[in-house]
Structures are given as structure tokens and as C-alpha cells.
Amino acid sequence: MKKNIILLSVVLFSTVSFAQNKGLVDNSASPYSKLRSVGLQDVNWTNGFWKEQLNVANQETLPFMWDLYHNDEVSHAYANFEIAAGNRKGTFKGPSFHDGDFYKIFEGMAATYAVTKDKKLDKQMDEAIAMFAKVQRKDGYLHTPVLIDQRWGTLGPEEVKKQLGFEKYNMGHLMTAACVHYRATGKTSFLNVAKGVADFLYDFYKKASPELARNAICPSHYMGIVEMYRTTKNPKYLELANNLIDIRGTTNDGTDDNQDRIPFRQQTTAMGHAVRANYLYAGVADLYAETGEAKLLENLKSIWDDVAFRKMYITGACGALYDGVSPDGTSYDPTVVQKIHQAYGRPYQLPNATAHTETCANIGNVLWNWRMLQITADAKYADIVELALYNSVLSGVNLEGNKFCYNNPLTVTVDLPFEQRWSNEREGYIALSNCCAPNVTRTLAEVGNYAYSLSNEGLYVNLYGSNNLNTTSQEGDAIQLRQQTNYPWDGAITITIDKAPKEAYALFLRIPGWSNGTTILVNNQKIEGNPVSGSYLKVERKWKKGDVISLNIPMPVELMEANPLVEETKNQVAVKRGPLVYCLESDGISKTASINNIVLNTNSDFKIEPIQKSNRSLISIAAQGFLDNNSWNKKLYQPLNQDKEEIFLRLIPYFSWGNGTAKEMSVWFSH
């Protein structure tokens, strides 16, 4: 029987032809996905915000990360592969997720190559793949900490050998990167390595006890194994993905921290480690796209409501707590009340200065919401993709592209009288916790693939930015259009049609949930239909070359307040304009003062003014405020100060904080 399964796998894979129009995920044949990805190479940023960001990514971040991970005095990641391959002798060094970090960088290179066709990238990837193949064990296993130990006997009884040592996490990122590489290049070299890994996992989970087969930390392998199924059409990979869900919560030692204390089908709220949670939810959404199991989508929607309405920051960030407990307040039983790490907290528990908000969790929020968008075509998920990308993902890297944040607080103050576990300053290499830097590297390289989606009815425009789209409809008709805009700095957008299907074809234009009063013209004529915020507006007609769609999305400065149950921001406001959240740094105050003593004048003029920061052109907001001169030295309480000094404030986009010499920052303000 096993021979027949292997033969079927080979036959099925041999029928798979390389297709250029496949994206980060290949859901072109997913029966329960309403939207399909455009090809990796189909979107080319031409100017404006994302072109500038991509230039930084291509010219600075990717080369920096590639060199950093080949520098064994710093990261040791590539050195671990060399040692595991037998090319040199040594011991494993670095965090147990080091392999996965390198695969994420590789994925970013593959996504970049899809657009640029840079021969240097292609050569570098080929060299790395040859190393992966040399390291891989005959049974398909590939995890350098264990393989180094097996080859050299040097590792010893370290945590990385155990099931919770990020073994499956690394394999998941390997499989995802291999699928992206295959679509970008047409080469099967890395995909063959990934098939060995997937086959190993299939056999492993068939034989293992529930305790041994427990789901492992940070389940990136959910997304990876579903993508292997989509890419190779091998049915045993879909069987494995289903098995992963079935065994979740069946062990005696499962935890809320890892979302496996109870079966997923019983989970209705977000719990535990925010990165692990969001990766799980993204993987389950992938599985739903293939199986259509109603319970999976029902739970995903319930968990999404819990996050979006009770546990997510205004920046789209996730994971409020460095450490917490779950569930809370119901019992002293230690089997019920469990410590959780880098975690979703209680509903409405959203501290600012001590917010954990790991960049990887925020990227996980993008991965999850993008998949929810694809299986539902509901614009509310695209709203969060946009929110997180512009704010809590971009904040994870500096404007120059070579320093990174592990956590993304919403307030930074020198008055905080304790050291936090991770720095509030970006670093070139975050020792033992550098997972976020490779993750933001691949994510920013792949933003173009989030911009558009295809459906049986037409083309969905998810993100706005100056780009050229060259893709094909579901029926194989050419679609070419040009988008020109200064978004997110203003909401004027033009879309020019160069090629479209001959018959009537629909464009679905996203009307952002934050917007009001959007107007849409086609060839200077007002269209039928009323744009509704938080939805897609369908514009269907027989398009001809040169047709122009004009959108105007007003972008006034808006003062935001939080649900009063969020105690940390009660009676405070944040400033938002379009998709961007703004913040105040200490050097944006006209007088030397603590960020904690600033009161925002909500009746300010809020003038929009361009500024330069680290050679990037940004839009700032000039406002008025008041300085509370009360001293808090050795005081916990004191009478309210009614006499405050008027001052000038300059707010900047949140993603750009920490790129100067300012020591303090805040998103929320007293008023």
C-alpha cells in the first residue's frame, strides 16, 4: 500500500506544470476560496510609498540580512548548515529557530527574484539549496541542531532536541519558502527538498503517540504543509494537514500558551502566545480553503471577533503581555490557570509602555487576515491587512532597512523605572530573538502580492499604491492596468485600463473601513452605486484601453478613542489619518519636556506638512498642545493642574518612530 501511495505521489507531481501566475499561496484550485492570488511577478511598484519601501528592502535589507546570516560570529545560522553538512566541525549555536530565520530570508529573496529576475539572487539561492540538500537526512528530516548532534555528537541534552524546540516551525518555513521559490523560478531543486520534509512529517505523524506528535511550538508547518499540497497535488499532504488539527488538544500536557490544551474545534477566543496563535489561525484558514469544514470557519470568525473588537491595538498589533495567565480569575488550580508568554491578554487589556506586540505576531495578523479575505471576500479583513502593514509591521524595521524591533510599544518613556526584557531601540541583530528581522524582510518583499486578488466575477483591488498590474483573469484573459497615487499620504487614486477581457468584467474597489465620503468616477463620469465604507464597490462594464477610474478617498485627521473598558487609554485620544496611526516623539515638542506631561489640544488646526526623515519623504501633522508642568518626583497622586503652558507639537507616522535621537514616544494623549 505504501508503494502505491509513493507511486501516486510521483505521478501526480509529474503532471504539475510550472505556472507563472501563482502567488504566495496557490489557491487557484482551492474549492472554498472565493478569491485567488495573482502571480508573484504580476505587480510591479512604480513609484510612491511602496516603491520607496521596496527599494530599501532590495538595496539594503535583503543584502544586509544575507550577509548577517552568513556571519558566524553574529548569527551562526548558515554556519549551522555547514556543520550539519559535514563541511566543517563545530557545535550548534544560536536559537533553535535559526534554520527558520534563514528560510524566511530565502523566501524574501525568492519573492524579490520573481519581480526583478536578479541573476545574483538566483545564484545565491542555488548555492543555499545545494547546502540544504547536502544537510538533509535520507528520510527527509532537516533540522540542524539534531543533525549536528547526530554527525558530531557535540550538542548534548539541550532543549532544541525536544519537541518544543521549533523543529516543526523550521520545517514549516522551509516548505513555504520552497513553494515560493518554485513559483518564482520554475526550478524544483528546493521543492524536492521540501517534499522530503513533508514526507517525513507524514510518516512521523502516522506513527507517533499523541504526546510525541503534539503540535510543537509556533505551527508554521500548517501553512507549509497545505502549500505543499497545493503545489504538488499530493493528497497525503492534505491528509496530514487534517491530522494536525485532529491531534491538537489531544495530549495530556497541552497548554494555552501553545493553543493545544483543548482541541481547536472547541476554541472560540484568542489565547496564549500571539505569534503561535496567529500562525495557527492562518494555517486553519488555509485548511478551510481546501476542505470547507464549517466548524473551522465558525471558530476562526469567533476568534477574529475576539481579537478585532477586544484584543488588538490601534496599530493592528497583537500580543499585549510579556507574560500573563490564561484563563484568569476562575480557579487556583494550576492545571487551569496557566502561565502564557508573549501573549494575548484578557479582553480590553492593552497596556502601552509594556506592550509586547512582537513584530512576528503583527505579521501573523497579516497572514491570517489575508487568508480570511481570500476565503470570504469580506473587506474587513483587508482593512486589517492594511492597518498592520502600514503601522505595526513597518514599525519593525527602521527607515534605512538595517535595524529592527522585536516588540513595538505604543509609549516609550525614560521615566519607566524598570528594565524591560527587550529593548525599545531597534538593533541590527537581536541576540537570541532575531526572528522578527527575517520575517519583516520577507513580508515587505511580498507586499505586492496582497495588492490584488482574482475571483470568478472579476478583479479585487485590495491595497492602493502606484503600480503596474499584468495578470490574467480566471478565464485566461489578459488584464493590464496602471495605478497612480500618492497613497497613503493622500487619497487621490487613478486606475488606467490597458487591457481587459472583451466581455463585461467587474473591478471590485476596496472602500476602506476608516473612510467616509469616497467618490468614484469612470472617465470623469459619476458611477452608479454608493461607496460604502468597509466594503468592495463593484464596477462592471465592457472596458476599453484608456478607460480611467478615479477614486477620491478623503483623508482628514481623525481623533480616535478606545472602548472605555480599555483602562490604559481611558480619557485619552490617538491621532489617525487614512490608514496611518501617528505618534509624538520628544523631539517633536517645541519645549524640552517629558512625553508624559503632554496634553493634546483637540481643537488644534492639525496642519499637514511634509518632512524628511532618514532620506524618506513623510507627512507630519502639526498641532497645538499644553504642557503640564506638575512634577511627579516622589508623588503618586496630586491635585489636577489647571494652569498649563501652550506648546507646539509635530506628530509623525508611528512606523517612523525611533529613527532619530528622540528618547520618548507616545501614540495616546491626554486631552
Secondary structure, DSSP 8 states (H G I E B T S, - for coil): -HHHHHHHHHHHHHT----TT--SS--TT-TT-SSEE--TTSEEE-SHHHHHHHHHIIIIIHHHHHHHTT-TTTT-HHHHHHHHHTSS-----S-TTHHHHHHHHHHHHHHHHHHH--HHHHHHHHHHHHHHHHHS-TTS---HHHHHHHHH--S-S-GGGSTTSSHHHHHHHHHHHHHHHHHHH---HHHHHHHHHHHHHHHHHHHS-TTTT---SS-HHHHHHHHHHHHH--HHHHHHHHHHHHHTT-SSS--GGGT-SS-GGG--S--SBHHHHHHHHHHHHHHHHHH--HHHHHHHHHHHHHIIIII--TTS----EEEEEES-SS---TTTSEEEEEE--STT---STT---BHHHHHHHHHHHHHHHHHH--HHHHHHHHHHIIIIIGGGB-TTSS-B-SB--SEE-TT--S--SS-SS-BSS-TT-TTHHHHHHHHHHTGGGGSEEE-SSEEEE-S--SEEEEEE-TTS-EEEEEEEE-TTS--EEEEEEEE--SS-EEEEEEE-TT--S-EEEETTEE-SS---TTEEEEEEE---TT-EEEEE----EEEE---TT-GGGTTEEEEEETTEEEEEEEEEESS---GGGEEE-TT---EEEEEEETTEEEEEEEEEEEE-----TT-S--------EEEEEEEEEGGGTTSSS---EESEEE-
